[in-house]
Every structure is written in C-alpha cells, then in structure tokens.
Amino acid sequence: MNACRAKKRFSLPSGPSGLAGALGLSLCVSACASPLPFNQPVDPASPAAARIEALVAENRTYPRWADFPAAPTGLPAPYEIATEVVRLEATQDALAEAVSRIQWTLNDPEGFAESTRSRIDPSRTRPISGMSRAEYEAWARALRQRATPPPPLTRR
C-alpha cells in the first residue's frame, strides 16, 4: 500500500553539530554500562556502614572456581545419540503402522455405553440415601469428637 513512499530514517546532521549529537548520544547510552554505581564507597557516618562492610568482606571471594561443578563425564558420543534417535524414530514408525492396522469396532458408542451401564450395579453409583437433618448433625458431631486432639501432657 505504501511501499513506494520514502521511509523515515534517523540520521545525525553532519558537521560539528552532528559530532556533538553523536558524542552526546554515546555518553547517554554508555552511562548505563558504567561500573560506577556498583563501586560507590560506603558512608562511614551511616549506621549500616559496619554491617555493609562486613557483608561485602564476607562475600568478596565468592564465587570461587572450586564452587563450580566439575564438567560432566561419561556422556554419550554424538554418533551414539544419533543412533538412538534413529532407533526411536523407527520404533515410532513401527508403532504407527501397528496402530493403523487395528480394526476399530466401536461403531455404536451409545450402545457400548448402555452395555457398560447394564454391567454395573446401580446401587453402587447412586448418591447416599437422604438423611434427616438430625442424622446429619449427629454424624457431624461424631466426626468432630473423633477429630478432637487429646489433652496435652503435663511436663514436670
């Protein structure tokens, strides 16, 4: 739609003003990469100065090379990995072929569901028979009594 139009481009003006602009831009960008914010001295008058210096001194040598884990050993060679990948792909293809040869016989899902329902005892799938409010309260009271912890032991 607007492919023939000229695109806007950012360019600095040439000459001394362009050089000043480029220098200003580079200073702004490089200020984020400056290590100065991380090496500020601690104000000795600060109440936290001693604690900060102790934490810095405690962690000054961390991390050490001894703290890094050793390089892994006993890794399989690339050709062994490639061989295993080829074997798994062949197994996957064989499985897909075996599944495609299966003759699926579930043509009537409603009939299958009905035959399954007929084999299940309906008394096992019904909700619990209705209880009166008093029976529910008694049942809940019995559960609460069972859940009551024993009294604490007296320590001598």
C-alpha positions, 0 to 999 in steps of 0.5 A: 500500500505504501511501499513506494513512499520514502521511509523515515530514517534517523540520521545525525546532521553532519558537521560539528553539530552532528559530532556533538549529537553523536558524542552526546548520544554515546555518553547517554547510552554508555552511562548505563554500562558504567561500573560506577554505581556498583563501586560507590564507597560506603558512608562511614557516618551511616549506621549500616556502614559496619554491617555493609562492610562486613557483608561485602568482606564476607562475600568478596571471594565468592564465587570461587572456581572450586564452587563450580561443578566439575564438567560432566563425564561419561556422556554419550558420543554424538554418533551414539545419540544419533543412533538412538534417535534413529532407533526411536524414530523407527520404533515410532514408525513401527508403532504407527503402522501397528496402530493403523492396522487395528480394526476399530469396532466401536461403531455404536458408542451409545450402545457400548455405553448402555452395555457398560451401564447394564454391567454395573450395579446401580446401587453402587453409583447412586448418591447416599440415601437422604438423611434427616437433618438430625442424622446429619448433625449427629454424624457431624458431631461424631466426626468432630469428637473423633477429630478432637486432639487429646489433652496435652501432657503435663511436663514436670 
